Amino acid sequence: MNKPLRRVAIFCGLLVLAMLIRANYLQFVQADELKTNTHNRRVAINQYATPRGDILVDGKAITGHTETNGSDFKYKATFKDGPLWAPVTGYASQAFGSTQLESIYDSILTGDDDRLFFKRTVDILSGKEKQGGDVVTTLNGAAQRAAFEGLGNKKGAVAAIDPRTGAILALASTPSYDPSSFAGNSVKDSKAWNALQKENDPDEPMLNRALRQTYPPGSTFKVVTAAAALQDGLYDDIDEPTDSEVPYILPDTNQELENEGGIACKNVSLREALRVSCNSVFGKLGATLGRDKMVEEAEKFGFNKEQFIPVRVAASNFSTKMDKPQTALSAIGQFETAATPLQMAMVASAIANDGKLMQPYMVDKLQAPNNTVVEHTKVSELSQPLSADNAQKLQAMMETVVTEGTGKNAQIPGVTVGGKTGTAQHGVDNSEKPYAWFISYAKTDKGSPVAVAVVVEDASANRGDISGGGFAAPIAKSVMEAVLNK
């Protein structure tokens, strides 16, 4: 070969090598970046090129699909009872992407998951259209409806868990929204989306209050303080008098920690202190235990850490930087203490489950279009915030709250119910209507099948009439009854 031809050959070889390097770089190095690029319309087109699989509750689909016209997106998602289930499903929109289960399990729902490769191959060879798999949830349809209807037109949320397994039975948030209203890619869908945004609707219907909003838990947090006191051995007998004075002056201050309504709290027992909700007793317990022991116990219940169920749950907060008076206030659910409804349901569930806190989850299994199980969630223990003996003492205290105290509205004939009410401060200098809380569990001879947390953010009543027992407890009762009746 003469010199000019050799040079041309070498140059062409280098071009081919450069092309191969570039192609491999795009395929392997930049693949994820290109796939998620907002300008890559092929991904979105593929996402809606075939019918999506379904999200199932009680064996029935709560999602679906329909064909679209005049668009390169062939199908769009539909949602049955959309506002009821939006806190669980999230949304899948041709124009605005997807969230929650619709996003996390998109590859299963579209049929693109690697674990469905064999099924896809068989469908291609047999000439069938590609099918999506299904997401089978742990949700209880009756409990979810009881929670949603119980909240009604109030702002608030409900979370319910099976304490024995951690399976989530209900996640309601109000006000809610219908994911079907903006599932497409039309002007109408855009208008529906814009109307739901915070700047256009201050009630924030798209905020998942059960998982992403934290509230001061108020007196419901006193069960955590009681657990810390029992675990530390400050008290052994829940009916012995506590060394608690009234008025109780916050440490290193001249500020009195008041008890609501002038209730009698001097030297009352732990059981009585929880029954009537003595701020002075539990504030002093928190200060006596100290910040580190209180933080340790709160974190065993799940505070200060995000949870994934698999949807991300905002971290509930128990401050790790407090002085003594701030620790006392935190021990009664104020200062910077803040919790999601799911977090407080976890607290109730651990107590009901004899001290064991199970990892919460809301997806039982993923299955292929032919119902073959692709993945099954394994039940696991998250932590043990308190011993079985101390958990049973705390159960006795919470059951007294329901039988003789502020939680009477949660009583269910023939069923053992434990609970704790809470009314938490809201707004600068407590200027807004307070939050009404109730946490509870129901027990039968087969154990405790349900623990519930309810928060009502803006009760439509006079400020002085708002209470956890009056507003939140009846909702919790209806959810517990729905689970028990099933």
Disulfide bonds with the S-S distance in Angstrom:
Cys265-Cys278 2.15
